[in-house]
Amino acid sequence: MKFLSIPLFLIFLTSFSSPFGNTPSEDDAVGLWLSENGKEKVRIDRRGDRYFGTMVWMENEYDAEGNQLKDIHNPDPELKDRPHVGIEFLKDFKYVGNGWYTGGEIYDMGSGSSYSARIYMPDKQTAKIRGYIGIPLFGRTEICTKIE
């Protein structure tokens, strides 16, 4: 009887371990997000059934000479002069349930390259954005915190 009560007690405790009502739903990605290093803010919006993210603030928007950072690595010559702030760098994410947004793309302003991406929200205040090549195993994750 002693062994049976320990597992039941653990099940009881774990049922209260996650915050009630903090499970993300479809539009919980919409809003203003702060990057992991606190140096960028991204606004995620919904258009139809897809989600897009735009850079709205950067702590280091200017280089050492005071020039606004531009998208100089973009392969499209017509886009090389656009400032980093204002670039829509998260595109076409679709909510598939359980906090997952897939099928999207992330644009890296530092290299001018785009990568497959997905977003996972373990709760309403956290987004794990993973850009990758081929399969998610080969990529990098940025953890963002919702601020609005």
N, C-alpha and C positions, 0 to 999 in steps of 0.2 A: 504493500500500500504506500509505503514511503516513496518508492520509485515512481509510482503513478502520479503522486501529487506534485512532484518537482516539474515534470513536463507540463502539466496543466497550469501550474503557477507561471511558468515561463510564457506559455501561450497567452495567458491573461495579461502579463506585463507588456508583451510586444503589441498587443492590440491597442495600447495607449501610447506607443512610442512615436508614432507619426502624428504631426499636428492635424487635428480635425479640420476638414475643410480646406486644406492646403494642396490638395491634388489638382494639378493644372487641367484646365479645359482648353478648348480650341483657341479662343481669342486671348488667352493669358500672355501670349508672346507680344501682343500689341502694347507699345509703350516705349518709355525711355530707359535705356540700359547703360550701365557703366562697365567699362572693360575691367579685366582682372587687375591690371596695373594702375587703374584709376586715371589714365591719361586720355581716354577717348569716351565719347558718348555716342550711342547709336539709337536712332528712332526706328522701331519696327512697326510697319503698317500692314494692313490687309487690303488686298485688291482682289475682289471676287473670292475665290477659294485659295488664293496664294498669298504668301507673306514675303515682304521685302524690307531690307534694312539700309538706312542712309546714315552716313557719318555726319553728325550735327555739331560736334565740338571736339577739338583736340587741344591738349595742354601745350603741345609744341606745334602750332600751326605754321610757324615761321622758322626759317633756317637761321644760322648764326649771323648772316648778313641782313636779316630782317625781311627776306623775301618769302612770300607765301609759298608753302609747299604745293607743287603741281604734280600732276599725274604723268611725269616725264617718261616712265617706263611702259606706258600703255602702247601696245602694238599698233593702235589706230592713230595715225598722225594728227587727225582732227581732234582727238581727245587729250593730247599731251599737255595742253595749256590749262586744263580745268583744275581748280583747286581741290585738295583732298576733302575739305569740308564741303559737303553737298553731294559727294559721290555715293550712288546707290551700289553698295558692294555685296549685299546679300540679296539673292534673287530666286524667285520661283519655288519657295518652300511650300509644301502641302502638308497639312495636319493629317496624320494617319492614326491618331489615338494614343492614349497612355502617355502623353507628354512628348511624343515624337513628331518632328517635322522633317520630312525627307524630300529627296528629289531636287534639292536646291543647289546653288552654286555660290561660291565666295570668291571675290576678286581681291587679290593681294596688291595693294598700291605700291608696295616696295619692289615688286618684281614685274608687275604688269601681267601676271598670270592669273588665270581663273582655275578653280578646283571644284570638284564635287564636294558637297557639304550636307550635313544634317545637323539638326538641333534637338537636344534632349533637355526637357525641363523636369528635373526631379521634384521640384516644388514650384510655387507661383513666383518666387523671387529669384530663382537661379536658372540660367540658361547655359548649357554646355554646347558650344558651337564647334563642330569638328570639320575641318577641311581636310581633304585627302585626295590621293591619286590612286585610281583603280578601286581599291577596297578600303574601308575605314581603318583597317589595321595600320596602313601606311599614311599617317597624317598627324595633325596637331590639333589639340583642343584648347579653346579659350573659354574661360568661365566668366560669365557676366552676371551682374546683379541688377535687378530691376529697381529703378529709383523713382519712377512715375508711372 
